């Protein structure tokens, strides 16, 4: 083996520069904008302003996401196999961001209205058809961008601390969008200086979002460095399998399923339970049911969201340092234990006397969730590293797509679970004061239901077989053409 042969990238091992981390973080802006503004604007635009039935809008919000979940593995596998002078991932980033910008403009500029007609066809169905077509094309572009983007980050370095720092910038970029662009977009719709009507303002908002999507996506496509097909010098060419065979290999990978389990159980718990926070505030903190009470609830929730996202943005760059100092496994266990503690004491948080206690709860859970996202992405990269040692090339795209698929399933499950819990509690929005039984159920369900899911996350974290040290030793053994030592579960 020619040990002097260089690995064909400057970032496949060792530290990443701050510039490289920032550029990769910038690349998450199109992902965050496309996904979050879609949900922030959809009901306002198509139901309130364009007059489409809420049930049809909801259908158009859900079906494209189901479709996207199925095309994600195809995009991931295609990007793994892509060969070009510009790399495997970056052509997809450019194509996805440009197409995303085009379809963003189309999505928020429909030529039809529900009350009219077109060539004898009812305007409502023409509007619904436009929405469905635009949404499917929009999420096709989203898949083309977001799956290769995550895969790009997984393959940029094999240094665990550098990798965690890289993912920290990704999470920080998402938090920045969540506390700026996402709340700003609906507000802009109703500004007279932007358009004479909300419909005209929506066109302007769509154009603004499109510029941000194409601009930041272009920066990522042209300036972000890409890792090699394999970080193992002089490795034998990987055996080519069908997409279904590769997909089967991924789904049989137990460490990968553990990582997906940690993230999915967190999302199920947080998604379902945090949805109940509004109903707890409605029942306990501001129980009058008046418009003023509802406004206070929305304001408190919004402030909590903004404050939490700001904290996440500030904490994210430091998670890598904390992981290096205390160990990734220990930091993740601490984050999960902190989450369990936050929910167990949550009955004290919803107080009509001290409503601001909810903000403390929000800050506590935001810190833990930021750690979970960054550290699990680092663990996902370890899984891909170990798969490379066996396969001969990196299948980051396929791992990224199935990771995304797992998160989408978890979010869907959380939405259903929240609705079932609310119905079972007997909550009645027409009542100002809820029954003691309803209040008691919501309070204790909120506090106790997440605990088994977080306990499962603790278990997966403890038995996860890879650590940065173990991965590095196995890689060194492979590079030295030696047989790796028997596996040992690190502490």
N, C-alpha and C positions, 0 to 999 in steps of 0.2 A: 504494500500500500504506500502511495506517495504521500507522506505525512506533511510535506511542505506545500502541497497544493492548497491555495486559499479558498475559503468558502466564499461564494460569489455574492456577498453582500457585506456591508460594513456594520449591519445591525443584527446579524443572526446570533451573536453572542456578545457578552459584555454589556456595559451600560449604554442606554440611549441618551442622546443629548436632549436638553430641555426643548430645543427647537423641534426635534422630532416628536416629542411628546405633545407639544402644543399643536403641531400640525395634525397629528392623529386626533386630538381632542376636537379640533375644528371640524374634522370629518364627521363627527357625530351630530353636528348641527342639522344637516338635512334629514337624518333619521328622526331626530327628536321633533323637528318642526312638522314633518309630514305626518307622523303618527299622532302627535298630541293636538295639533290645531284641527285635524280632521274631526276629532270628537268634541273639541271646544266650540267649533263653529257650526257643526252640522245641523243641530236642532234650531239654532237661531236663524240660520240661513234658509233652510228648506221648509221648515215648519212655520216659523213665525213670519218670515219675510216673503217667501215664495208660495206659501199656502198649501204645501203638501201634507197629507195626513201623517201624524206622528208614527203610526204603525208602519207606514211605507218607508218613512225615514229610518226607523229602527231596523227594518229589513235590509235596507241599503247600507247600513252601518255594519251589520253582522255578516252578510253573505260574502263580501269581498275579503274579510279577514279569514273566513273558512277556506276560501279559494287560495289565499296567499299561503296558508299553512301547508297546503299540498304542493305548491310550486316551489317552496323554499328548498326542499331537498334537491330538486332538479337544478335550481340555480347554484346551490352549493357544489354539487357534483360537477356541473359544467365549469365552474370557475376553478375547481381543483384540476381539471383536465385541460384548461385553456392554455394555449401557447402563443405568445406574441412577443415582439421586441419590447413592449411596454409592460410585460409581466402578466401574471395570471389574474390579479384582482383589480388593478387600476383601470383597465378598459371598462369594467363593469361599473366602477364608481362614476366614471365620466358619463357613460350611457344612462345609468340610473338617475343621476342628478339632473341631466338635461331633460330626459323624458318626464321626470317628476315635476320639474318646473312647468313644462308644457301642460301636463294634465292638471296641475294645480290651478292654472289660469282657467282651464276649461271647467273644472269642478265648481268654482265660485262665480262663473259667468254664464249660467244657463240661459238659452234664448227663449225659454218657455216659462209660462206661469200657470198655476193651477186653475185660475179662473177663466182662462181663455181657451182657444182651440187652434188647431193647425191642420189644414187640409181635411177638415171634418173630424179629426181625432180630438178627443177631450184633452184639454191642456194638462190636466193632472197626470194622465198616463204618459203624455209626451215628456213632461218634466221628470216623472219617475224613470222613464227609459233613459233620458239623458244622465240622470244621477247614477243609475246602475252602470251604464257604460263608462262614464267618467271615473267612477269609484273603482271599477275592476281594472281599468288601465292605470289608474293612480297607484293601486297597490301592487300591480305588476312591476311598475317602475320602482316602488318601494322595496320589493323583494330583490330586484336586480341590484339595488344599491346596498341594502342593509346586511345581507348575508355575506357578500365578499368583503364588506367593510370590517365586520367582526373577525372574519378569517384572516384578513390582513394584519390585524393587531395580534392575533394568536401566534403568527409566524414571524413577527418582526425581531424577536430576541428570545434566547433561551435562558436569559438571566432572570431569576424569579423576582428580585427586587425591582429591576428595571421594568419587568412586565407588569407588576402590581402598580408601579408608578404610572405606567402608560394607561392602564385601565382607570386609574384615579382621574386622569385628565378627561377621559371619556365620560365618567360619571359626573365630573364637575361641569362639563359642557351641557349635559342633560339638565342638571339643576339650574344652570344659568338660563336656559330656554324656558324651563318651567316657571321661573319667577319673573320673566320679562315678556317674551314673545307670546306665550300661551295666554296669560291674562290680558295682555295688551290688544291682541287681535279682536276679541269680542267688543272691547271698549271702542276700538276704532270704527267699528261698523256703525255706531250711532253718533259719530262726530260730523256735524254739518259742514265743516271746512274740508272734509275729505270727499264728500259727495252730497248732492242735493237730496238724495234718498238713501236709505240703508242698502238698497240693492246696488246702487252705484258705488257706495263705499265698499261693498263686498268685492266688487271688481278691482278696486284699488288695493284692497287688502290682499287679494289673490296675487296681484302683480308684485306686491312687496314681498310676499312669502316666496314667490317664484324666483325672484332675484336672489334672495338669501339662500335658497336651496341650490340653485345653479352655481352661485358664486362660491359658497363654502364647499360644495361638492367638487367643483373644479379645482379648488386649492388642494383638496385631499388627493384628487386623481393625479395632479401634475407634480406635487411637491412631496407627498408622503413616500418614504422608502418602503420597498417591499422585500420580504425575506425570500430565500431561495426555495426551489421545489423540494430540496432536501438539505438539512443542515449537517448531514453526514458526508464528509468528503469522500469521493470515489466510491460512493455506495452503488450497489447494483440497481439497475432500473427496476422500478416497482412493477409487480405483476398487475396487468390491467384486468379489472373485473367489470362486470356490468354494474349499472347504478344500483340495481336491486341487491346484488351481492355485497356491494360496499355498504348499502343501507343496513343489510342484515348484520354485517360485522359491527357497525356502530351500535345497533340496538342490543347486541350481545355483550357489549363492553361494560362490565359491571362498574368500574370506577366512573365511567361517563354517566351511567344511570344514577349513581350516588350524587354527583354534582347536580344533575337535573332535579333529583329529588329534593336536595337542599333548597334550591331556588324555587321550585314549584310549591313546596309546602310553605315556604315563606310567603309567596304570592297568594296562595289560597287563604292563609290565615289573615294576612294584612288586607287583601282585597275584600274578603267577605266581612271581616270584623270592622275595618275602618269605615265601610259603608254604613255600619250601624251607629257610628259616632253621631251622625246627624240626628238620628231618631232618639238617641239618648239625650242629646242636648234639647231636642224638642220636648221630651218627656220630663226631664229633670232640671236642666239648667235654665231654660226659658220656656216654661210649660203653659204659657198663656194661649198660644196658638194664634195670636194677633199678627197682622203684617209687620208690626214693629219687632215682635219677638222673632219672627222668621228672618227679618233683616239682620238682627243681632247674631243669629245662628250662622247665617251665610258670611257675615263679616268676620266672626271669630274663626270659622273654618278657613276662610281665605287668608286671614293673617297667619294662622297656623301653617297653611301650605307654603306661603311665601317665606316665613321665618325658617321652616324646616328645610326648604330648598336652598336657602342662603347658607344654613349651617352645613348641609351636605356638600355644597360647592366649596366651602372653606376647609372642611375636614378631608375631602377626597385626596388631595395631593399628599397628605401626611400618612395615609394608611400604609403605604409601602414602607416608610420608615418604622412605623409601629410593628409591622409584620416582621421586618428584619431584626428588630430588637427583641421582641417577645416570642417570635415564632408564629407562622401563619395559622397553624392549628389552634394554638392557645388564644390568639386574637379572635379567631372565628368563634371559638367556644365562649369567650367572654362576651362577644356581641350577641350571641344567641341567649346566653344566660341573662344579659341585660334586657333583652326583649321579653323573656319570660317574666322577669321581675316587674317590668313596666305594665304588663297586662294584669298580673296578679294584684297589683295595688291600684289598678284603674278604677275600682268602685269609689275611691277617694277623690278621683280626678273630676268627675262630673258633679260639680257643686254649684247650686244657685247663689251661694254666698261668695265663692271664689271661682268664677268662670275661667279666669286666666290660668288655672291649674292645667287646663287642657293643653296649653302651649308647652308646659314642661313635659307632659307626656309625649307631645309631638316631637320635641327636640330629642328626648331620650330614644325614641324608636327610630328617628331619622339617622342618628349616629350609627346605630346597629345595622340598619338597612344599608347604609353606605358601605360599611365594612363587608357585609354579606355579598353585595354585588361585586365589589372589587376583588375580594379574595376567591370567590367561586369562579370568576373569569380566569384568575391565575391558575386555579385547580383545573379548569377546562383545558388550558394551554398545556399543563402537565400531561393530561390524558392524551392530547394530540401528539406531544413529544414521544410518549411511550409507544403510541401507535406507529409513529414514524420509525422507531427502532426495529419494529417487526415488519412493517410494510415497505420501507425504503423511500417513501415520499410522504409529504404532509397532506392530510385530508382535512385541513382546517375548515374548508367550505362546507363539507358534509357535517362535521361536528357542530359548526355554527348554526347550520340550518335546523338540525334536530334539537339543538339547545333552544333556539327561538320557537320551534314547534311546541316544545314542552312548556315554555312560558305562556304561550297563547292558550293552550289547553287549561293550564292552571288559572288563568284570568277568567276564562269562560266558566269554569267550575265555581270560582269564587263569586261570580255574579249570580249564578243560580242559587248557591248556598245562602247568600245574603237575602235574596227574595223569599226563600223558604223560611228562614229564621224570622223575618219580619212578619210574614203571614201567620206563622205558628204562635208568635207572641201575642197576637190579638190587637196589634197596633191599629188605631183608627185615626187617620189624619183629620177627620171632621171634629174630633174631640180636642179641646184645649188641654184638659187634664186626662192622662191615661190612667187606666186602672192600676192598683198596686201590684197585681199579678203581672201585668205587662211590663211595668217598670222593673220589677224584680227579675223577670226572665231576661230582659235586655241587658240589665246590669251584669248579671252573673254569666250569661252566655258570652258577652263581650270579654269578660275577665278570664274564663276558664276554657272556652272552646279552642283557642289557639294553642294551649299548652301541649296537647299530644302531638300536634304538628311540629312545634319547635323541638319537642323531645326527640322526634324522629330525625330532625335536622342534626341534633347533637350526636345521635348514634351514627349517622352517615359520616359526620365530620371525624369522629373518633376512629372509625374503621377504614376511612379512605386510605388506600395503600401507598400513596405517593407523597413525598415531601420534597421540597427544593433540593435538599442534600442527596436524597436517594435518587432523584431523577438525574442530578449532575453526575453521580457516581456511575450510574448505568450508562449514561452518555459517554463518559470518559472511557469506560470499559469497551464500549462499542468502537470508539475512535482508535483505541489501542489494539483493536482486534483481539480482545480477551473475552473470556466467558464471564458474565456478570456473577457476582456473589449471590447466594440464595436470598430471596426477599425476606425482609424483616419489617414488621409493622413499627414505624418510627413513633417516638413519644412526642 
